[in-house]
Amino acid sequence: MSLIGHLFWIVLGGILISIEEASAEISSMRTHHSYERNAKHFHQSLYSPPNISYSYLSL
């Protein structure tokens, strides 16, 4: 295998790993955001009972 081909695979592997890490970070941020949103709905429903069904729909 030539040196250029070897370097190409190293770079490609690095790019794939960084993409994977970035997408994992984005998805963890999304789930964290949805947890916060659901918690907010849940707190609202505690104070006003008619909102309980709405908070379940938003889950």
N, CA, C and O atoms as a Tinker XYZ file with bonds, in Angstrom:
   236  protein
     1  N      0.844000   -1.193000    0.000000    73     2
     2  CA     0.000000    0.000000    0.000000    64     1     3
     3  C      0.887000    1.254000    0.000000    63     2     4     5
     4  O      1.848000    1.355000    0.763000    81     3
     5  N      0.545000    2.186000   -0.860000    73     3     6
     6  CA     1.354000    3.402000   -0.942000    64     5     7
     7  C      1.116000    4.304000    0.271000    63     6     8     9
     8  O      0.120000    4.175000    0.982000    81     7
     9  N      2.048000    5.204000    0.478000    73     7    10
    10  CA     1.970000    6.128000    1.610000    64     9    11
    11  C      0.748000    7.026000    1.485000    63    10    12    13
    12  O      0.070000    7.297000    2.477000    81    11
    13  N      0.464000    7.486000    0.276000    73    11    14
    14  CA    -0.686000    8.373000    0.043000    64    13    15
    15  C     -1.993000    7.641000    0.360000    63    14    16    17
    16  O     -2.886000    8.208000    0.988000    81    15
    17  N     -2.104000    6.390000   -0.073000    73    15    18
    18  CA    -3.297000    5.595000    0.211000    64    17    19
    19  C     -3.482000    5.384000    1.706000    63    18    20    21
    20  O     -4.600000    5.424000    2.221000    81    19
    21  N     -2.366000    5.157000    2.393000    73    19    22
    22  CA    -2.408000    4.956000    3.839000    64    21    23
    23  C     -2.897000    6.229000    4.538000    63    22    24    25
    24  O     -3.758000    6.177000    5.415000    81    23
    25  N     -2.332000    7.367000    4.134000    73    23    26
    26  CA    -2.741000    8.657000    4.709000    64    25    27
    27  C     -4.217000    8.937000    4.423000    63    26    28    29
    28  O     -4.932000    9.467000    5.273000    81    27
    29  N     -4.662000    8.575000    3.221000    73    27    30
    30  CA    -6.061000    8.791000    2.847000    64    29    31
    31  C     -6.996000    8.060000    3.802000    63    30    32    33
    32  O     -7.992000    8.626000    4.251000    81    31
    33  N     -6.681000    6.800000    4.115000    73    31    34
    34  CA    -7.542000    6.022000    5.015000    64    33    35
    35  C     -7.508000    6.567000    6.441000    63    34    36    37
    36  O     -8.518000    6.536000    7.146000    81    35
    37  N     -6.333000    7.070000    6.869000    73    35    38
    38  CA    -6.223000    7.662000    8.208000    64    37    39
    39  C     -7.111000    8.905000    8.292000    63    38    40    41
    40  O     -7.849000    9.088000    9.260000    81    39
    41  N     -7.029000    9.753000    7.265000    73    39    42
    42  CA    -7.833000   10.985000    7.240000    64    41    43
    43  C     -9.320000   10.644000    7.178000    63    42    44    45
    44  O    -10.129000   11.236000    7.894000    81    43
    45  N     -9.676000    9.685000    6.317000    73    43    46
    46  CA   -11.076000    9.283000    6.185000    64    45    47
    47  C    -11.613000    8.748000    7.518000    63    46    48    49
    48  O    -12.722000    9.090000    7.930000    81    47
    49  N    -10.830000    7.920000    8.176000    73    47    50
    50  CA   -11.230000    7.388000    9.472000    64    49    51
    51  C    -11.435000    8.499000   10.504000    63    50    52    53
    52  O    -12.390000    8.467000   11.280000    81    51
    53  N    -10.532000    9.480000   10.506000    73    51    54
    54  CA   -10.643000   10.612000   11.418000    64    53    55
    55  C    -11.905000   11.419000   11.162000    63    54    56    57
    56  O    -12.578000   11.845000   12.101000    81    55
    57  N    -12.226000   11.629000    9.881000    73    55    58
    58  CA   -13.434000   12.378000    9.523000    64    57    59
    59  C    -14.674000   11.628000    9.992000    63    58    60    61
    60  O    -15.583000   12.225000   10.570000    81    59
    61  N    -14.713000   10.313000    9.741000    73    59    62
    62  CA   -15.875000    9.519000   10.148000    64    61    63
    63  C    -16.064000    9.537000   11.665000    63    62    64    65
    64  O    -17.189000    9.643000   12.153000    81    63
    65  N    -14.966000    9.433000   12.401000    73    63    66
    66  CA   -15.046000    9.447000   13.864000    64    65    67
    67  C    -15.571000   10.795000   14.354000    63    66    68    69
    68  O    -16.414000   10.846000   15.250000    81    67
    69  N    -15.073000   11.887000   13.767000    73    67    70
    70  CA   -15.510000   13.218000   14.212000    64    69    71
    71  C    -16.977000   13.449000   13.871000    63    70    72    73
    72  O    -17.692000   14.097000   14.635000    81    71
    73  N    -17.443000   12.919000   12.718000    73    71    74
    74  CA   -18.856000   13.039000   12.351000    64    73    75
    75  C    -19.709000   12.273000   13.347000    63    74    76    77
    76  O    -20.751000   12.760000   13.787000    81    75
    77  N    -19.264000   11.067000   13.705000    73    75    78
    78  CA   -19.992000   10.235000   14.669000    64    77    79
    79  C    -20.113000   10.944000   16.018000    63    78    80    81
    80  O    -21.184000   10.965000   16.624000    81    79
    81  N    -19.001000   11.525000   16.481000    73    79    82
    82  CA   -18.996000   12.223000   17.761000    64    81    83
    83  C    -19.918000   13.428000   17.725000    63    82    84    85
    84  O    -20.655000   13.684000   18.677000    81    83
    85  N    -19.876000   14.169000   16.622000    73    83    86
    86  CA   -20.714000   15.361000   16.489000    64    85    87
    87  C    -22.195000   14.979000   16.498000    63    86    88    89
    88  O    -22.998000   15.643000   17.152000    81    87
    89  N    -22.566000   13.913000   15.777000    73    87    90
    90  CA   -23.972000   13.503000   15.718000    64    89    91
    91  C    -24.432000   12.984000   17.081000    63    90    92    93
    92  O    -25.581000   13.199000   17.467000    81    91
    93  N    -23.546000   12.304000   17.811000    73    91    94
    94  CA   -23.890000   11.832000   19.146000    64    93    95
    95  C    -24.118000   13.014000   20.079000    63    94    96    97
    96  O    -25.027000   12.998000   20.909000    81    95
    97  N    -23.275000   14.048000   19.932000    73    95    98
    98  CA   -23.412000   15.244000   20.757000    64    97    99
    99  C    -24.735000   15.938000   20.462000    63    98   100   101
   100  O    -25.432000   16.369000   21.380000    81    99
   101  N    -25.088000   16.046000   19.164000    73    99   102
   102  CA   -26.329000   16.691000   18.759000    64   101   103
   103  C    -27.529000   15.921000   19.308000    63   102   104   105
   104  O    -28.466000   16.523000   19.834000    81   103
   105  N    -27.503000   14.595000   19.187000    73   103   106
   106  CA   -28.646000   13.802000   19.653000    64   105   107
   107  C    -28.774000   13.879000   21.171000    63   106   108   109
   108  O    -29.891000   13.893000   21.690000    81   107
   109  N    -27.648000   13.929000   21.899000    73   107   110
   110  CA   -27.732000   14.047000   23.360000    64   109   111
   111  C    -28.276000   15.415000   23.744000    63   110   112   113
   112  O    -29.007000   15.538000   24.726000    81   111
   113  N    -27.920000   16.460000   22.969000    73   111   114
   114  CA   -28.463000   17.787000   23.230000    64   113   115
   115  C    -29.964000   17.793000   22.980000    63   114   116   117
   116  O    -30.724000   18.399000   23.735000    81   115
   117  N    -30.390000   17.111000   21.910000    73   115   118
   118  CA   -31.810000   17.050000   21.590000    64   117   119
   119  C    -32.598000   16.360000   22.695000    63   118   120   121
   120  O    -33.647000   16.855000   23.108000    81   119
   121  N    -32.107000   15.233000   23.175000    73   119   122
   122  CA   -32.829000   14.505000   24.220000    64   121   123
   123  C    -32.856000   15.335000   25.496000    63   122   124   125
   124  O    -33.859000   15.342000   26.210000    81   123
   125  N    -31.770000   16.030000   25.788000    73   123   126
   126  CA   -31.729000   16.878000   26.980000    64   125   127
   127  C    -32.776000   17.986000   26.859000    63   126   128   129
   128  O    -33.471000   18.310000   27.823000    81   127
   129  N    -32.874000   18.560000   25.657000    73   127   130
   130  CA   -33.841000   19.631000   25.428000    64   129   131
   131  C    -35.268000   19.108000   25.587000    63   130   132   133
   132  O    -36.109000   19.774000   26.191000    81   131
   133  N    -35.542000   17.926000   25.052000    73   131   134
   134  CA   -36.898000   17.377000   25.151000    64   133   135
   135  C    -37.231000   17.014000   26.592000    63   134   136   137
   136  O    -38.381000   17.140000   27.014000    81   135
   137  N    -36.226000   16.561000   27.358000    73   135   138
   138  CA   -36.455000   16.290000   28.781000    64   137   139
   139  C    -36.858000   17.573000   29.499000    63   138   140   141
   140  O    -37.789000   17.574000   30.305000    81   139
   141  N    -36.151000   18.671000   29.204000    73   139   142
   142  CA   -36.469000   19.952000   29.823000    64   141   143
   143  C    -37.879000   20.396000   29.451000    63   142   144   145
   144  O    -38.633000   20.878000   30.297000    81   143
   145  N    -38.225000   20.227000   28.179000    73   143   146
   146  CA   -39.539000   20.653000   27.700000    64   145   147
   147  C    -40.644000   19.836000   28.378000    63   146   148   149
   148  O    -41.648000   20.393000   28.822000    81   147
   149  N    -40.454000   18.521000   28.455000    73   147   150
   150  CA   -41.449000   17.659000   29.098000    64   149   151
   151  C    -41.574000   17.970000   30.580000    63   150   152   153
   152  O    -42.671000   17.939000   31.137000    81   151
   153  N    -40.445000   18.272000   31.219000    73   151   154
   154  CA   -40.473000   18.617000   32.639000    64   153   155
   155  C    -41.263000   19.906000   32.841000    63   154   156   157
   156  O    -42.009000   20.044000   33.810000    81   155
   157  N    -41.092000   20.846000   31.915000    73   155   158
   158  CA   -41.817000   22.113000   32.002000    64   157   159
   159  C    -43.315000   21.871000   31.893000    63   158   160   161
   160  O    -44.103000   22.427000   32.659000    81   159
   161  N    -43.703000   21.028000   30.921000    73   159   162
   162  CA   -45.127000   20.698000   30.744000    64   161   163
   163  C    -45.669000   20.003000   31.988000    63   162   164   165
   164  O    -46.795000   20.255000   32.414000    81   163
   165  N    -44.850000   19.126000   32.562000    73   163   166
   166  CA   -45.289000   18.383000   33.737000    64   165   167
   167  C    -45.523000   19.333000   34.910000    63   166   168   169
   168  O    -46.509000   19.197000   35.634000    81   167
   169  N    -44.608000   20.303000   35.100000    73   167   170
   170  CA   -44.772000   21.272000   36.183000    64   169   171
   171  C    -46.018000   22.129000   35.956000    63   170   172   173
   172  O    -46.745000   22.439000   36.900000    81   171
   173  N    -46.258000   22.506000   34.707000    73   171   174
   174  CA   -47.462000   23.286000   34.389000    64   173   175
   175  C    -48.709000   22.477000   34.707000    63   174   176   177
   176  O    -49.685000   23.011000   35.233000    81   175
   177  N    -48.674000   21.178000   34.386000    73   175   178
   178  CA   -49.851000   20.338000   34.604000    64   177   179
   179  C    -50.115000   20.142000   36.097000    63   178   180   181
   180  O    -51.256000   19.921000   36.501000    81   179
   181  N    -49.063000   20.223000   36.918000    73   179   182
   182  CA   -49.265000   20.100000   38.363000    64   181   183
   183  C    -50.069000   21.286000   38.887000    63   182   184   185
   184  O    -50.885000   21.144000   39.797000    81   183
   185  N    -49.828000   22.455000   38.301000    73   183   186
   186  CA   -50.514000   23.659000   38.768000    64   185   187
   187  C    -51.897000   23.813000   38.146000    63   186   188   189
   188  O    -52.793000   24.393000   38.760000    81   187
   189  N    -52.072000   23.299000   36.936000    73   187   190
   190  CA   -53.390000   23.404000   36.297000    64   189   191
   191  C    -53.797000   22.045000   35.733000    63   190   192   193
   192  O    -53.358000   21.686000   34.640000    81   191
   193  N    -54.628000   21.278000   36.451000    73   191   194
   194  CA   -55.003000   19.908000   36.079000    64   193   195
   195  C    -55.466000   19.711000   34.625000    63   194   196   197
   196  O    -55.155000   18.668000   34.050000    81   195
   197  N    -56.196000   20.659000   33.997000    73   195   198
   198  CA   -56.619000   20.413000   32.609000    64   197   199
   199  C    -55.462000   20.217000   31.626000    63   198   200   201
   200  O    -55.656000   19.666000   30.543000    81   199
   201  N    -54.266000   20.662000   31.999000    73   199   202
   202  CA   -53.122000   20.551000   31.096000    64   201   203
   203  C    -52.468000   19.173000   31.124000    63   202   204   205
   204  O    -51.549000   18.923000   30.343000    81   203
   205  N    -52.908000   18.277000   31.995000    73   203   206
   206  CA   -52.279000   16.953000   32.101000    64   205   207
   207  C    -52.367000   16.204000   30.767000    63   206   208   209
   208  O    -51.380000   15.629000   30.309000    81   207
   209  N    -53.536000   16.213000   30.153000    73   207   210
   210  CA   -53.689000   15.512000   28.879000    64   209   211
   211  C    -52.796000   16.137000   27.813000    63   210   212   213
   212  O    -52.248000   15.424000   26.972000    81   211
   213  N    -52.642000   17.458000   27.838000    73   211   214
   214  CA   -51.788000   18.137000   26.870000    64   213   215
   215  C    -50.331000   17.722000   27.049000    63   214   216   217
   216  O    -49.624000   17.502000   26.066000    81   215
   217  N    -49.878000   17.611000   28.301000    73   215   218
   218  CA   -48.485000   17.233000   28.541000    64   217   219
   219  C    -48.241000   15.787000   28.092000    63   218   220   221
   220  O    -47.150000   15.469000   27.619000    81   219
   221  N    -49.235000   14.912000   28.233000    73   219   222
   222  CA   -49.067000   13.537000   27.752000    64   221   223
   223  C    -49.014000   13.502000   26.231000    63   222   224   225
   224  O    -48.273000   12.703000   25.658000    81   223
   225  N    -49.792000   14.359000   25.568000    73   223   226
   226  CA   -49.777000   14.392000   24.109000    64   225   227
   227  C    -48.422000   14.859000   23.590000    63   226   228   229
   228  O    -47.972000   14.416000   22.533000    81   227
   229  N    -47.777000   15.748000   24.329000    73   227   230
   230  CA   -46.512000   16.304000   23.845000    64   229   231
   231  C    -45.344000   15.344000   24.038000    63   230   232   233
   232  O    -44.258000   15.607000   23.522000    81   231
   233  N    -45.527000   14.241000   24.763000    73   231   234
   234  CA   -44.420000   13.328000   25.029000    64   233   235
   235  C    -43.915000   12.642000   23.789000    63   234   236
   236  O    -42.982000   11.842000   23.862000    81   235
